[in-house]
Amino acid sequence: MAQDSDRRSSLEVSGASGDSSRSWVHASAAVSAAAISDLAADSAALDAVAAAADALAEVLRRGGRVVAGGIGGACAQAAHVAEERSGRYRDNRAALGAIACTDASHLTCTANDFGYEAVFERWVRGLAREGDALVTLTTSGNSANVVAALAAAREIGMTSVGLLGGTGGACLPHCDHVLIAPGAGSDRIQEAHTLAIHLLVEGIERALFPELY
């Protein structure tokens, strides 16, 4: 135990902020914190997240499931959306139906045979049903394959939630529930989306498993 403490102390000293060559990390962290603070101070945005959580909870309460998709880093976040429902968030509770479009075979086959714009749409059409929900993530709001998936979801009769950036882009009119995250770049927007993902799952749990809270 003493050795671990000594090692931690030496790391803290070696990483001290006095080195001006490391000033960038403080500046970048401050920008990130400011974006999160902007979201936390935006009552309308938080109300939108709460409304989306209620809608997703109702889908799951009725036996529907959540399908999630996104591109690049947002694809990893879509997996995060799903695993915190089918697995767990903070405490053990019943599994919830959720799946993310992360299957490499589906993505590469569909991109090759139908075009990249179809990768999420065909996933939605193949797996989702009326009464299910689609959660999409895109920092620009203009990803053509996400727009196509949202349009398909509306045609099927799904509830759609968009975690977007910028002005919301072409995705905006296709979403039933929207959060447009603050942030000038995709990194800051994705960080705000991560907070939104956690707020969504907490809201779902509070609705379906109030005993956890």
ZINOR-V958837 format. One record per residue. RES is the residue in one small letter. PHI is phi in radians with two decimals (none if undefined). Layout:
res = {RES,RES}
phi = {PHI,PHI}
//
This chain:
res = {m,a,q,d,s,d,r,r,s,s,l,e,v,s,g,a,s,g,d,s,s,r,s,w,v,h,a,s,a,a,v,s,a,a,a,i,s,d,l,a,a,d,s,a,a,l,d,a,v,a,a,a,a,d,a,l,a,e,v,l,r,r,g,g,r,v,v,a,g,g,i,g,g,a,c,a,q,a,a,h,v,a,e,e,r,s,g,r,y,r,d,n,r,a,a,l,g,a,i,a,c,t,d,a,s,h,l,t,c,t,a,n,d,f,g,y,e,a,v,f,e,r,w,v,r,g,l,a,r,e,g,d,a,l,v,t,l,t,t,s,g,n,s,a,n,v,v,a,a,l,a,a,a,r,e,i,g,m,t,s,v,g,l,l,g,g,t,g,g,a,c,l,p,h,c,d,h,v,l,i,a,p,g,a,g,s,d,r,i,q,e,a,h,t,l,a,i,h,l,l,v,e,g,i,e,r,a,l,f,p,e,l,y}
phi = {none,-1.11,-1.11,-1.09,-1.13,-1.11,-1.13,-1.09,-1.10,-1.19,-1.18,-1.10,-1.18,-1.17,-1.73,-1.03,-1.40,-1.20,-1.33,-1.12,-1.18,-1.78,-1.11,-1.05,-1.20,-1.21,-1.13,-1.16,-1.11,-1.16,-1.12,-1.07,-1.07,-1.14,-1.12,-1.13,-1.10,-1.06,-1.15,-1.11,-1.61,-1.68,-1.06,-1.13,-1.15,-1.18,-1.10,-1.13,-1.12,-1.09,-1.14,-1.13,-1.08,-1.07,-1.13,-1.15,-1.06,-1.17,-1.01,-1.20,-1.06,-1.46,1.61,-1.39,-2.38,-1.83,-1.91,-2.27,-2.73,-2.98,-1.94,1.08,-1.04,-1.18,-1.14,-1.11,-1.19,-1.09,-1.09,-1.14,-0.97,-1.28,-1.19,-1.36,-1.78,-1.33,-1.71,-2.73,-1.87,-1.84,-2.27,-1.18,-2.83,-1.05,-1.20,-2.02,-1.28,-2.73,-2.60,-1.89,-1.43,-2.20,-1.25,-1.09,-1.13,-1.09,-1.07,-1.30,-1.10,-1.15,-1.05,-1.24,-1.60,-2.16,1.80,-1.10,-1.13,-1.70,-1.09,-1.51,-1.04,-1.22,-1.08,-1.10,-1.15,-1.40,-1.94,-1.68,-2.32,-0.94,1.66,-1.40,-2.29,-2.07,-1.93,-2.09,-2.31,-2.72,-1.29,-1.65,1.40,-2.08,-1.15,-1.07,-1.26,-1.27,-1.02,-1.10,-1.14,-1.13,-1.11,-1.13,-1.06,-1.14,-1.10,-1.28,1.79,-1.67,-1.47,-2.11,-2.15,-1.99,-1.71,-2.11,-2.40,1.10,-1.74,1.74,1.04,-1.23,-1.27,-0.90,-1.24,-1.66,-1.76,-1.40,-2.33,-2.39,-2.13,-1.73,-1.31,-1.28,2.31,-1.48,-2.26,-1.09,-1.12,-1.17,-1.12,-1.11,-1.14,-1.17,-1.09,-1.09,-1.05,-1.07,-1.02,-1.21,-1.13,-1.08,-1.21,-1.12,-1.08,-1.09,-1.13,-1.09,-1.36,-1.70,-2.34,-1.06,-1.14,-1.28,-2.12}
//
